Amino acid sequence: MVFVWTYLAKGELNYTLVQVSVNDLVLLVLYAPIVGFLLRLGSVIIPYRTVFYSVVIYVLIPLSAGYLSRKWILKNKGEHWLENVFLKAFHNVTIGGLLLTLVIIFMFQGKTLINRPLDIVLIAIPLTIQTFLIFYIGYTSARKLCIRYEDAAPAALVGASNFFELAVATSLVLFGLESGATLATVVGVLVEVPVMLTLVKICLKSQDRFQEACFYSEEKTRSLTGCLRE
């Protein structure tokens, strides 16, 4: 989903690709140990192998498929064809995939979402606060460091987003469709979409001011440096 947010915010897609790749590599190594540790703190005993298989199926296989397909296309078709034909053909697919995910979630969890409104609110409030807070820290820090908008926006958006796709898949495998854990991850997905779209809107509205602040900071630094030299 982070590619969707970056695309809508007019950020640098290549930068987002690097972020997602690093994130996936970290998940391959740390996701299973962290999940196992947190579940043990809650006195929840699960087969370690189940968590490992979830990472392999939902992270390793897609990551490997993306790497191998890109390598094959670059070798046989070239970078121009990859950037201007292949990737452009999938622009609408990403949006469609997001909408399809929401439709499927409502199909399986619609009744639960309607019958447990208080639980949904209690789950949604801290998730919303967390997302806005992390975005604010990341976006403000990038602005103060004068990182260009095209990199700062996806950096803040990726930092604020959650890997709910893997969370939903893992909770379904471990706890089943009707479990509270699955409900929490489903609510997370439903909350994340409007919240992230709001953050994208904030990025777009602040884009000009973001660049102006960096320009002013650079001019002020040059002026101060000139005074010190004199």
N, C-alpha and C positions, 0 to 999 in steps of 0.2 A: 504493500500500500504506500510505502514511503515514496516510491517513484511517482505515484499519482499526486501526492501532496507537492513534491518538488516541481512536477510539470505544471500544476495549477498555479504555483507561486512564482513561476518563471525563473526557477533556480537552475544551477548547473547540474545536468543529469549525470555527467561523467564523474563529478565529485560525489554525487549520491551513490553511484555504482561502487566507488571505492569504499565509502562508508558501510554500505550494505555487505560488501565482500568481507571486510574486516569483522563486521558484526557476526556474520555467518561462521567465519573461522573461529571466533571466540566461542560461539555457541557450541560448535562441534566439540570443543575441549571442556568447556566449563558448565554447560547447561545441565547435563546429567548429574554431575557431582553436587551442584547447587540445589537442584530440585530434590535430590535424595537427602541432602542435609536439612533443608527446610521442612520436608515432610517428616523426618525423624524428630525434629523439634516439636512438631504437632502430634507426635505419637502415631503417625500414619505409616504403616509398613507396606511397602510395595516392592515388587521385583525390580531390581536395578536394571535387569535386562529389558524390561518393558519401556523404561524411560530411554534407554540407549537406542532401542529400535525406533522410537518416536523421532529421535534426532536424526537417525539415518534416513528414515522415510521422508520426513518433511523438511530437512535441511540439506543433508549430504547429497541425496539424489538430485534435487532441483539445482543445487549449486554446481554439481558435476555436469549435469546436462547443459546448463548455461555455458559453462566454460568450454566444454567439448564442441558444442554447436557454434560458438563464436570462433573458436580456433579453426573449425572446418570451413566456415563461411569466409573467413579472412584468407584462408589458403586457396580456396577454389573460386571465390567471387570478388574478393577485394574489399577494402575498407569503405570505398564509396558506395558500393551496393549494400553493404551492411547498414551504413548510416542513413542512406536516402531511400532505400527500398524496403529492406527487411524490418528495421526498427519502426519505420513510419507505418507499416502495415499493422503493427500491434498497438498503436496509440489508442484506438477505440476498444481494443480487446481488454486493456487494463481497466478502463472505466466499466466495461461490461462485466468483467470478472468481479469487481467490487460490488456492483449491484446484484449480481447473481449470488454472491456470498450472503448478502443481507436477506435476499429472498429465501434462500435455503434455511438460514437461521430462524426466520419467522415461521417457516413451515414446520420445523421441528420443535421450536420453543415458544410458539405463539401463545398457546394455552397457559403455559407456566408464567409467561411475562404478564399476561392479563390478570391471573389469579394471585400474583404476589407483588403488587405494586410497591408496598413498603420496603420489601427486601431489595427491590430494584433501585429505589431512591437511596437507600443506605449504602448500596454498592457504588452507585453513580457519583455521589457527592465527593468522596475522597479521591476517586479516579480523576474527576474533573479538576479538582484543586491541584492534584499532583501534576497533571499535564500542563496546566497554565503556569504553574510555578517553575517547572523545569524549562519550559519554553522561554519564560521571561529571563531566567538566569542565563541561558545560552544565547539568546538573541541580544540581550543587553551587553553581555560580555564581548560578543563579536563586534558590536557597534563601537564599544570603547577601544577595542583593539584595532579598529579600522579595517576589519576584514570586509572584502567587497560583498555586496548584497547577494550576488549569485551563489556565493559559497556559504554566507552566514545564514540565509533562510533555510536551505536544506539541512545545515548542521543543527540548527535549533529545532527544526521539525522532526528530524530523525531522533534527536536526543529526547524529545518529548513523547514520541510515539512508543507504543508497546508492541511486543511480538505476540499479539493475541491469536494470530493464525496458528502458531505452534502451541500456544496455551490451550486453545479450544481442542485441537487434535489430541493433545496429551491427556486432557481431562476426560475426553470421550473414551479414550482407550483405558484409562485407569479407573474411572469412577462411573461411567455410563451416562446415557443421555439425560436422565432425570435427576442427576445429582446436583447438590448445591454448588460444587466446584465448577461444573459445566455451566450452571446458571451465571455464576460470577464472571466467567470468561466471555460468555455470550453478551452479557450486559456491557462488559468492557468493549467489545467490538461495536455495539450499538451506540455507546457513549462516545467512543473514539471518533467515529465518522463525523458527527456534527461539530465536535470540539475541534478536530483537526481542520475542518473546513473554515471554522471561525478563525483559527490561527493563520491559515492561508490568507484570509481576508485582511487580517492585521498586517501580515507581511506586505501584501500588495499596497495597502494604504500608506504604509510607512516607508516604502521603497525610496521615494525621493528624499524624504527627511533623513533616512539612513545614510545616503550618499553625501548629503549636504553636511551632516555632522562630521563625517570623516574628512571631508574637504576642509572644513573649518578647523578641525584639529590639526591637520597637516600644515595649514597656513600659519596657525598659531605657533606650532613647533618650529617652522622655518624662521618666523619672526623672532622668537626667543633665542634661537641659535645665532641669528645675525647680531642681536644685541650683546650676547655673551662674547662673540668674537670681537666686537668693537670695544 
